[in-house]
Amino acid sequence: NVLSNLAVSSGIRGLVCSPIEVARLRAQFPQAQLVTPGVRLSEAHDQKRVGSLRGAIEGGSSLVVVGRALTEAKKWEETWQQLTSSLDGISLKKRSA
C-alpha cells in the first residue's frame, strides 16, 4: 500500500497488482490503469497471489495477463474457451483512465 501510494503520488498512472489486490487498489485509485497477471482457471500452486479472470475483471482490472494458463495448457483452445466463458454475464465496458 505504501508503494502504490508513492507511485501514484509521483505521477505514475498504472500499477501491476495481483487478482487479490485489484479491488482494493481500484477503490483507492479509480483512475489508475491496473494490470493484473496471475490469472488462472482454478487455484494454482505455482504462485501465491493468483485468481480467476472473472474475479480480476470484476475487481476492476484494466488489463489482465493470461500467460501460464494458456502456455502450459495441453489444449490451449479449450482453455481459452473456458476462460472466456467464465465472463458470461459481466460487463466488459471500457473504464476511463
Salt bridges, closest charged atoms under 4 A:
GLU21 OE2 - ARG49 NH1 2.50
ASP46 OD2 - ARG40 NH2 2.74
ASP46 OD2 - ARG68 NH1 2.73
GLU58 OE2 - ARG54 NE 3.19
GLU78 OE2 - LYS75 NZ 3.90
